[in-house]
Amino acid sequence: MAMTRRRRTWLTVLGLSGLLVATAMGVGCHAFSAPVYQGPKSDHFDGERFHNQDPRKAQMGFWDWQLNKQQGPWQDWTEAPPGPPPPRRVPRGALRVTFINHATTLLQLDGLNVLTDPIWSERCSPVSFAGPHRVRPPGVRFEDLPPIDAVILSHNHYDHMDVPTLKRLAEQFPNVRFFAGLGNRAFLQSKGLHNTVELDWWQEVRLSPEVKLVSTPAHHFSNRGLSDRDGTLWTSYVLQGPSGVTYFAGDTGYGKHFRQVRERFGPPRLAVLPIGAFRPEAFMEVVHVSPEQAVQAHQDLEAQVSVPMHFGTFRLADDGQEEPVTRLRAALEAQAEPKPAFWVLGFGEGRDIP
C-alpha cells in the first residue's frame, strides 16, 4: 500500500529530528541536562533515579502519538488586558488565590505571598528561538506583583521551572526563598539562585512561625535534557497555617497521592489542580490528569474549593486551547447536586476563599 502523504511528511520530520537528537547527544546533551541527585535510597529513589509510587506505562508510545496527532484548535495569540494588581497582603486566617497563567498562581495566606511554578517568559524551552510559545500575556503584570516571600516549584520542566522568571524574582525580591524537590538545588544554584531549599516527599519547613510548607507526592517525571531523566524529584505541596490547608498539585497524573494528602492533612480549604495537556489520554494519562480526573481528585481530597490551572497558555499536547475548561465544566455538570465547588478563574482573576 502506498505510503500516505502525512506519514511521509512525518517520517521526514522524524528523520530530521533524529539528526538533531544525535547532534544534541553528542554536543548539547549535558549543556541542557541538570545535575542529578546523589543520596541514600528510599521507597521512591533507587540510588540513581526517582520513581512514582505506582509506576505504570502509557498505553501509547511517543512516536505513535507523533505520527497520529489529532490536535485541537489554538489561537496564535489572544490579546487580553492584565488583571488588577493583587492586594499587598492578606491578614492572618485569610486565603486568596489569583490565577496568572499556566501553573502560575499567587497564593496569599496568613500574611504570606507564595508563587507557584512562575513563568512570565515568551517560551517554555531550553532556547529562546524555538519551542512552545505563549498564546496570551500573563494575567498579572510582573511589576504588579506584591512582595513574594516564597516560590514553590513542582519539578524542573521548562514550563514549571522557568529560569529567566526565577532570576527576575530573585532580583526584584532579594529575600524570596525557592523550594523544589530533591536534587534541584544544585541546578538552581548554578543559575545564581542561592536561597534555595530542596525537599523530599513528606518533608516540611517553616515559612513563618505559624505556616509550614510540606512536600507531598505527585505522579510525574523530570528532565531538562537527554541525560537527566528522573534525576531530580517532582512534587506537590501543602501549605498549612491559621488559614487552613492549601494544596498545590503541581504537574501530575492521577494516583493515590490525592487521598494520602486528605488522610494526612484533612480536607483542603483550597486545592489548585491541573486540567490541561491531557490528550491523547493513552499517552498523557500517566503524567497529566484529565479534567474528569481533576474532578475525581477534588472529591478524593474533599476540597472545599478547587481552582484549575495548567491550561490555555502553552500548546503542549493535542487538547485545544479551550478544551480543558469545556471538558471540566461538562464533568462538573454531570455530578450530582450539590455540584463540586470548582472555580474556573479568568487569567488575572483573584478570589478570596470563604
C-alpha positions in Angstrom: 0.0 0.0 0.0 1.3 3.4 -0.9 2.6 5.5 2.0 0.2 8.4 2.8 1.4 11.9 2.4 1.0 12.6 6.1 3.1 9.6 7.0 5.8 10.5 4.5 5.9 14.0 6.0 6.2 12.8 9.5 8.9 10.3 8.6 10.9 13.2 7.0 10.3 15.2 10.2 11.4 12.3 12.3 14.5 11.8 10.2 15.5 15.4 10.8 14.6 15.1 14.4 16.9 12.1 14.6 19.8 14.1 13.3 19.0 16.9 15.8 18.8 14.4 18.6 22.1 12.8 17.6 23.7 16.2 17.5 22.3 17.1 20.9 23.5 13.8 22.4 27.0 14.5 21.0 27.2 18.2 21.7 24.4 19.7 23.7 23.1 16.9 25.9 24.9 17.8 29.1 24.5 21.5 28.4 20.7 21.2 28.8 20.7 18.4 31.4 20.6 19.3 35.0 22.7 17.7 37.7 21.2 14.6 39.1 20.5 13.8 42.8 23.0 11.8 44.8 21.8 10.4 48.1 20.5 7.4 50.0 17.9 5.1 48.5 14.3 5.4 49.5 10.9 4.0 48.5 10.9 6.4 45.6 14.6 6.7 44.8 16.6 3.6 43.7 20.0 5.3 44.1 20.1 6.6 40.6 16.6 7.7 39.6 13.4 8.7 41.2 10.1 6.9 40.5 6.4 7.2 41.2 4.6 5.4 44.0 2.6 3.3 41.5 4.8 3.2 38.3 2.8 2.5 35.2 3.4 2.8 31.4 1.4 4.7 28.9 -0.8 2.7 26.5 0.6 4.7 23.6 4.3 5.3 22.7 5.7 8.7 22.0 6.3 8.1 18.3 2.8 6.6 17.8 1.5 9.9 19.2 3.7 12.0 16.9 2.6 10.0 13.9 -1.1 10.2 14.7 -1.6 13.7 16.1 -5.2 15.0 16.3 -4.7 18.5 17.6 -7.4 20.7 18.8 -7.6 24.4 17.7 -5.4 27.1 19.3 -5.2 30.8 18.5 -1.8 32.0 17.6 -2.3 34.9 20.0 -5.1 36.1 22.3 -4.6 39.7 23.4 -6.1 40.4 26.8 -5.6 43.2 29.4 -4.0 42.2 32.7 -6.0 41.7 35.8 -5.8 44.3 38.6 -2.8 44.3 41.0 -3.4 41.8 43.8 -3.5 43.1 47.4 -0.2 43.6 49.0 -1.0 41.1 51.8 -4.0 39.3 53.3 -4.4 39.0 57.1 -4.0 36.0 59.4 -6.6 33.4 58.7 -7.4 34.8 55.2 -6.8 32.9 52.0 -6.8 34.3 48.4 -5.8 32.8 45.1 -5.0 34.6 41.8 -4.7 32.6 38.5 -1.9 34.2 36.5 -1.2 31.7 33.7 -0.3 28.0 33.1 0.6 26.6 36.5 1.4 30.0 37.9 -0.9 31.1 40.8 -0.4 33.6 43.6 -1.4 32.1 46.9 -1.9 34.7 49.6 -2.4 33.4 53.1 -1.7 34.4 56.7 0.3 37.4 55.7 2.5 35.4 53.2 2.7 35.6 49.4 3.6 32.4 47.6 4.0 31.9 43.8 3.6 28.5 42.2 5.7 27.4 39.2 6.1 31.0 37.9 6.6 31.7 34.2 6.5 35.1 32.5 8.7 34.1 29.6 7.6 34.0 26.0 8.6 30.4 25.5 9.0 27.3 27.7 12.1 25.9 26.1 15.8 25.4 26.6 16.3 28.0 23.8 14.7 31.4 23.2 14.1 31.0 19.5 12.2 27.7 19.4 9.8 25.6 21.5 6.2 26.2 22.7 5.4 29.9 22.8 2.7 31.5 24.9 -0.6 32.4 23.2 -1.7 35.1 25.6 0.0 37.5 28.0 0.3 36.7 31.7 -2.9 37.6 33.6 -0.9 39.7 36.1 2.0 42.0 35.1 5.2 41.1 36.7 5.6 44.7 38.0 2.2 44.4 39.7 3.2 41.5 41.9 3.2 42.1 45.7 6.3 41.2 47.7 6.9 37.5 47.1 8.1 35.5 50.2 8.3 32.0 48.7 8.3 30.3 45.3 7.3 26.6 45.2 8.5 24.6 42.2 6.8 21.3 41.3 9.6 20.0 39.0 12.2 21.0 36.6 10.4 21.0 33.2 10.7 24.3 31.3 7.1 25.3 31.7 7.3 24.9 35.5 10.9 25.9 36.3 11.5 28.9 34.2 15.0 30.3 35.0 14.6 33.7 33.5 11.5 34.3 35.6 13.2 33.0 38.7 16.1 35.3 38.2 13.7 38.3 37.8 12.0 37.3 41.1 15.3 37.0 42.9 16.4 40.4 41.7 13.1 42.1 42.5 12.6 40.4 45.9 16.0 39.7 47.4 14.6 37.8 50.4 12.5 35.4 48.4 13.1 31.7 49.0 12.8 29.0 46.4 11.5 25.5 47.2 11.9 22.4 45.0 12.1 18.6 45.2 15.3 16.7 46.0 18.2 17.3 43.6 17.1 20.6 42.2 19.1 22.9 44.5 22.4 22.2 42.5 20.8 23.3 39.3 19.2 26.4 40.7 22.4 27.4 42.5 24.2 27.0 39.2 21.9 29.7 37.8 22.7 32.1 40.7 19.6 31.2 42.8 21.2 30.6 46.1 18.3 31.0 48.5 17.0 27.5 47.6 15.7 24.7 49.7 15.1 21.2 48.4 12.6 18.8 50.0 11.8 15.1 49.9 8.2 13.9 50.0 6.6 14.5 53.4 9.4 16.7 54.5 8.3 20.1 55.9 9.8 23.5 56.5 8.6 26.7 58.2 7.7 29.7 56.0 6.8 31.6 59.2 6.3 30.8 62.8 2.7 29.8 62.0 2.8 28.5 58.4 4.6 25.3 57.3 5.2 24.0 53.8 5.2 20.3 53.2 6.4 18.5 50.0 3.8 15.8 49.1 3.9 13.1 46.4 2.9 13.6 42.7 2.8 11.3 39.7 5.1 12.7 37.1 8.8 12.7 35.9 11.6 15.1 35.5 14.3 16.1 33.0 15.8 19.2 31.3 18.0 17.4 28.8 18.6 14.0 27.4 20.7 12.5 30.2 19.0 13.6 33.4 15.6 11.7 33.1 14.1 11.3 36.6 17.3 12.6 38.2 15.5 15.1 40.4 12.3 14.8 42.4 8.9 16.1 41.3 6.5 17.1 44.0 3.2 18.7 45.0 2.8 20.9 48.1 0.7 21.5 51.2 0.6 24.9 52.9 -0.8 24.7 56.5 -1.4 27.5 58.9 -4.1 29.5 60.6 -5.9 29.8 57.2 -6.2 26.0 57.0 -4.8 23.7 54.4 -3.9 24.8 50.8 -2.9 22.2 48.3 -0.9 22.8 45.1 -0.9 19.7 42.9 1.9 20.8 40.5 2.1 18.6 37.4 0.7 15.2 37.9 -1.2 12.2 36.7 -4.0 10.7 38.7 -3.0 8.5 41.7 -3.4 7.6 45.3 -1.5 10.7 46.4 -4.7 12.8 46.5 -6.2 10.5 49.1 -3.0 10.4 51.0 -3.0 14.2 51.3 -6.6 14.1 52.6 -5.7 11.4 55.1 -2.7 13.3 56.5 -3.9 16.9 56.5 -7.7 16.8 56.3 -9.8 18.4 53.6 -8.0 21.4 52.0 -9.7 24.7 52.1 -8.2 25.3 48.6 -6.8 22.8 46.0 -5.1 24.1 42.9 -5.4 21.2 40.3 -4.1 20.8 36.7 -6.6 20.1 33.9 -4.6 20.6 30.6 -2.2 18.8 28.3 -4.2 15.6 28.7 -4.7 14.4 25.1 -4.0 11.9 23.8 -5.0 10.3 27.0 -3.5 6.9 26.1 -0.1 8.7 26.2 -0.6 11.6 28.6 -2.6 9.8 31.4 0.4 8.7 33.3 1.7 12.3 33.8 -1.3 14.6 33.4 -4.8 14.3 34.9 -7.7 14.9 32.5 -10.5 17.3 33.5 -12.6 14.4 34.6 -9.8 13.1 36.8 -9.3 16.5 38.3 -12.9 16.4 39.5 -12.2 13.0 41.0 -9.1 14.4 42.6 -11.2 17.2 44.1 -13.5 14.5 45.6 -10.6 12.4 46.8 -9.2 15.5 48.6 -12.7 16.6 49.8 -11.6 20.1 49.0 -13.8 22.9 50.0 -12.9 24.8 46.8 -10.7 23.8 43.8 -9.2 26.0 41.1 -7.9 24.7 37.8 -4.6 25.6 36.2 -2.2 24.2 33.6 -4.3 25.2 30.6 -4.7 27.9 27.9 -1.2 29.3 27.8 1.2 27.0 26.0 0.3 24.3 23.4 1.9 21.2 24.9 -0.4 18.4 23.8 -3.4 17.6 21.5 -6.2 19.2 23.5 -7.4 22.5 22.1 -7.0 25.8 23.8 -10.5 25.8 25.3 -11.0 22.1 25.6 -9.7 21.5 29.2 -12.2 24.1 30.6 -15.0 22.9 28.3 -14.5 19.3 29.5 -14.1 20.3 33.1 -17.5 22.2 33.0 -19.2 19.2 31.4 -17.7 16.9 34.1 -18.9 19.2 36.8 -22.4 19.4 35.3 -22.6 15.6 35.3 -22.1 15.5 39.1 -25.0 15.2 41.4 -26.2 18.1 43.5 -24.6 19.9 45.2 -22.1 20.4 42.4 -18.4 20.5 43.4 -17.1 23.9 44.1 -14.6 24.1 41.2 -14.0 27.7 40.3 -12.7 28.4 36.8 -10.9 31.8 37.2 -10.1 34.1 34.4 -6.4 34.9 33.7 -5.5 37.5 36.3 -8.6 36.9 38.3 -8.2 36.7 42.1 -10.8 35.5 44.7 -11.0 35.1 48.4 -11.7 31.6 49.6 -14.6 31.5 52.1 
